[in-house]
Amino acid sequence: MPRVRVHNFSVSLDGFGTGEGQSLDAPFGHAGVRLHEWFFATRTFHAMQGQPGGSTGIDDAFASAWETGIGAEIMGRGKFGPDHGPWPDKEPDKQWNGWWGDNPPFHTPVFVLTHHPRPSVPMDGGTTFHFLDASPAEALAQARAAAAGADIRIGGGPSTIREFLSAGLIDYLHIVVVPIVLGRGERLWDGQEALEDHFQIEAVHSPSGVTHLTLSRR
């Protein structure tokens, strides 16, 4: 059975997966890039940017697992872009099509959860964004059909991961605890009491200062 996976999702010591005040210039709000500096240093991230170099240690070993065996991704509206509510009234070729440019790194179908569906957008490199107003189970059914037997990645943000956890639909999570305190934003673990009863949890500490948690469904 194909698995539903979360990879490389960073949270602060106080549990926030993103900061407050998301905008075009601040995709993660007041958190800036602090939650993701560990990832930016890796060989995996450098390769995604078409650049040489990058670290090859523990952080890269975890970071590199995000793509293997994935046939589709599901993400929330906030990961796709800074706008909420109805989409801005623009010509189709001028609509917002994500943070990632013409060739996003996914190279699979990507299902964006939104209360305001819009036509699908094919991008270079095999990524096509589909926009769904659907429950987690309904979105997962569509993603499974598109993934043709491969695994599904839940890309975030925090509320999207929480919804899939609450619905019992996630099989594996890789969470990165970053040693910063954000104080505000959106928490990952709210409403997830006794999550440890359903997952086997392991921790690996990295010299970079982050802790990699893996949660595998029992």
N, C-alpha and C positions, 0 to 999 in steps of 0.2 A: 504494500500500500504506500503510495507517495506520502512523504511527510510534509508538514507545515513548519517552517523554520524562521527564526529571527537571528540575524547576525549583526555583530559590530554595533550594537545599540548602546550608547553611552549614557550613564546617569551620574549625577553628582552624589556626594556623600549623603546629602539630605534627600535624595531620591528623585530629583528633577531631571527629565529627559530633554527639556528645552527651556530656554529662559522666557522672560516676559517681554512683550513688545516686538513681536515679529514684524519685519518690514522688508521691502525689496533690498535694502542695504544691510539688513541684519536678519538673515534667515533663521537664526536661533535666538533672536531677541537679545537681551542684555548678556546672555551667556557668551556671545561672540563665538570664537572658535575654540574656547577653552575645553569643551567636552570632547573635542576631536583631534587635539594636537597629537595624541598618541598615534592616531591613524594616519595623519598627514606625513608622519616621519617614516612610514613603512615602504618597503619595496612595492607592495601591492598598490598603494595609492600612487606612487611615482609612475608605475606602469600604466595605470588608468589615465594619467595625464600625458602619456607618451614621453616620459622623462626617464633617464637612467638613475641608478642609485636607489637609496632608501635602505632602511634597516632590514635585517634578515633574521631577527631573533624571535622571541616569544610573541611579540605583538604582531609581527608579520605572519607567523604561522596561523594565528587565529584570523587575522584579517583576510587572508587568502582563501579561506573556506567559504566565503560568502557567495561565490558564483557557481561552484561545482554542483552539478546535478539539478540546477534550478531551471524550471520551464516557464515560470510566470511570477510576477510580483503583484502584491496588493499593497497600496499605500493610502494614507489619508490625504485630504485636500491640503493640509498644512505642509506636508512634505513636498507636494507638487509645486506650491507657489504661495505668495503672501496674500492673495485676495481671498475674501470670504463673501458669502452671499452670491447674488447673481453675477455672472461673468461680465466684465466690462464690455460695453458695446463697441466692438472693433471689427474691422474686416478680418475674415478667417486667417489670412496670411500674416496678420499682425497680432493675433491672439497670443496670450501667454502660453508657452509650451514647455514650461519647466525651467529649473535652474541650470540645466546641464548642456545647453547649446543644441546644435543640430544633430549631434551623435551622442545621445545619452549612454551611460555605461551599462545599461540593463541588457540590451540585445535580446529581449523577450517581450511578449505582451505584458503590459503593466496596467492594472485596474486601479483607478483613482476613485476613492469613495467620496461622493459629494451629493448634496441635496439638489444640485443644479446640473444635471447631465448635459453634455454637449457632444457634438460629433467626434468620433475617434480621430486621432491624429497620428499618422505614420511618420516616423522619424528615420534618419539614416541609421544604418547599423543593425536593423532588425527590431528596434523598439517601436511598439505602437501603444499609445496611451488610449485607454478606454475609460469612460466616465460613467460611474454607476451610482444610482441611488438604491442601495441594497443593504440587507442585513449581512453580518459576517458570513452566515451559512450560505446565503444566496451568492455573495461575491465569491466565496470559495468554490462553489459549484461551477461557476463560470471560469474561474482561473484553472481549476482542474481540467476542464474540457480543453482549454487553450494550451495547457502544459503538456498534453499528450503523454501522460505517464510519469513525467518528471516531478520534482518537488516544487512546492510553492513557498516563496519568501514573503513574509510580512515585513514591510519596510519601515513602519512607523507612520506618524509619530506616536507619542505615549498613549493617547486616547485610543488609537487604532489597535495597538498591541493589547491594551487593557480589554477592549471589547472582544477580541478573539480569545484572550485568556478566559474571560468570564463565560464565554460560550463553550469552553472546553475544546477548542479547535487547534491549539498549538502543541506540537510534539517536541520541539527543541528550541531553546533560547540561548543565545550567547549575549550576555550583558557585561558591559565594561564599566566598572566603578572607578570614577576619576576622582582623585583627592582634592576636590574643590567644594565649596559650599555656595550654592546659588541663592538660597533664601526665598525665591519666588520663581514662578513659571508653571510648568505642567508636570505633575508627578507621574511616575510609571506605576507604582505599586498600590495606589489607592484602591480600596475595595478588594484586595487580593489576599485577605487573611487566610492563613493556613495553606498557602500555595505549596509549601514544602511537603505537604501530605501527598501531593500528586506528582512531584518531580524528584528525581535524584539530582542533587546539587553538588557540584565540584567547583573548587576555586584554584586558580593559578595566579601567583603574584609575579609581576613583571618588573625588571629593573627600571623601567620608565616611571614606575610609581602607580600604575593602574593595576587593578585586579580583574582578571577575566573569570566570570561566573558562567558555568554551563548548567542548564536545567534540562534534563532529559525525562520525558514522560515515563512514569513507572509502568 
